[in-house]
Structure formats: structure tokens, C-alpha cells
């Protein structure tokens, strides 16, 4: 396993944490093994009786044994390439959960609600990943591979995500009536201390630890408490 500096997660752990928050009862932690390019049962029912396209270059041409040009089976996964097989559909749903977690991670990174860094494996230096990195057309591929270009270098490094609190999926959701309390608590905290958005999220989850605060509720609080401008205050100043 590659070295991960203190205070950071590898991409897969960050995705697992977000996946458990998005899919509390479904997330298995094995979603990263699911193949790409699978089709849903509805899509299969729509196309299964269509006549095959002509020509050797047509999708699915040659034989149904090619299973709709499904990707090669990876070791350790079931061998079914039949979209009507329940195990195939289970894998399809696992892949969709993984894609949703990747998309959520990209949204949080681009919004600055989570922070990432790029580890140079040659020098050990950590380079802060700017939010603009997650607006690139290939940002999804960077997250998928867990690799990104090292600033001012021709090499790539490992993408690491700054540690964030594990969502407590066993607690009850915070009621809407307490959102205003959360807003006031955060305002009071920011009156004496400068915190990044991820640090603010950690503060709220610790302050209201008896409840589960969703990402949507965090955004609601953040919209009511804009980031302060000017020189940051230090705690105790």
C-alpha cells in the first residue's frame, strides 16, 4: 500500500466514507471492483430483441457470446456477461453507486468543502490541489485513477483527500428546527476563529454529535453563514 501522509485519506477511503453517507444500507466497500460499461435491466429489455447491426465493426457483431461488448471480466468478479443475470445487475448497481460517490467527491472538492493534495512520490512534497483542477474535463478520470499532474512537473502524483469526519449513519437526522441553532453556533465560532469549510463541517458535526447532518443540510447552513473576508482571526486572539 502506498504511503499516505498523516491527515489525509487515499481516494478510495474518501469515496467509501461518502458512499456510506449516500447509501447507508447498500454500500459494501467493494464498489470499486465493479466493471464499467454494464447496462441496466431496463436498457437490456429494450434492446435484447432488436436485430443485430450488420458489419464486423458494429457493436455486438459476431456473436451474442461477446455479450454486448462487455468489458473483460476482472479476476475475483463473477463471470456473467448476461444482463439478465441477477449478479450482473447487482454489479451494475454497485458501479452506479461508485460513480455517484465519485461525482459527490468532485462536487465537494470543486466547492472547496473538501480539500485535496497531490503527493510527489519522488520528493515527498505535498502540493495543494486547486479547486480549478476539479473543473477540468478530465476531473472524473483523475478521481477514478487517483492520480493528477504535479504542478510545474511532467510527472503525476497520488491524489489525497484531507481527512474529514466519518458520517454517523446510525444517528437520527438533525431536525430542521435545529438548523437555525447550527447557523447561530457556526456564526459564534467564526466570530473568534477562522475555519475552512471542511473545518466548519467538522465543528458542526462535533457540536451536534447526537444527530446526523447531511451534506444538503451543511450547504443550507453555509449559505446562511458566508465565509468571512479579510484577515483571518486566530483562536484566542
Steps between C-alpha positions, in 0.01 A plus 500: 500500500634843404603740777229746607610805704338563835181701470400365158296218349571314178227554242341161564450565872350841426260336253409233754410763758287692254347177371394397849336838542323488163397133524493408871341156458640407157866602498731198527847650449551272199342736248840590353524146360188533285558513125427802287278481196225278642138573410187514713227241487263753342750576225556129441127434467478785249774375269518122548253417223632752249662346190881515512669774298680391185873526448799380692547840659144520635454485876432147615569351158636150465317311772283551804775323691682832479228628738445843354872579498506483878841575652728211580426338834746590772638231730286453807179622338219279381535392140150589387476720196124439473301815589205281603713333769422640850871508584565713190233750613640499852837596356336765280339660808831485687667688216226764504549551875874542444444755223261694725761506778765621253269775378426606857872514580564714193219739600637540852856555377392752237291689758791508745303303759767231487871554434740285303874487444730333247787297646823505300635144540853610412546793738228429758366851451127564537348744250163655577247412232316813387123496458549570128651152464152354558350711223720337237340276239705207628428553871289184521789299356741653754274384782453158341877447474592688817776676305548861393775710339756639745519881468800618298596141418451249220427228756179399673443439869243341728184695576433510874196645676535689827345302782135571572263363761340160450124549464308331781232313308357346817391829652173669413500788249523846650150653502437807291415691818863466614649634177462856632689394814776366277514828310528703821763264644714532188467878495614514862796273424609705198485820707815387681664249267562460127403157364492349154174349379614143583601618848162667540330172403708314761407761763129464427512121508684507832269763649187310393645151539166356608371557148600419144554812288468436129699676230183676389447636851863611519452695178189659652700615802792621286265706282384680814855548631723635220875466529646807676719732295814675608778382722432170677468509876694261718334308777540682831599827334 
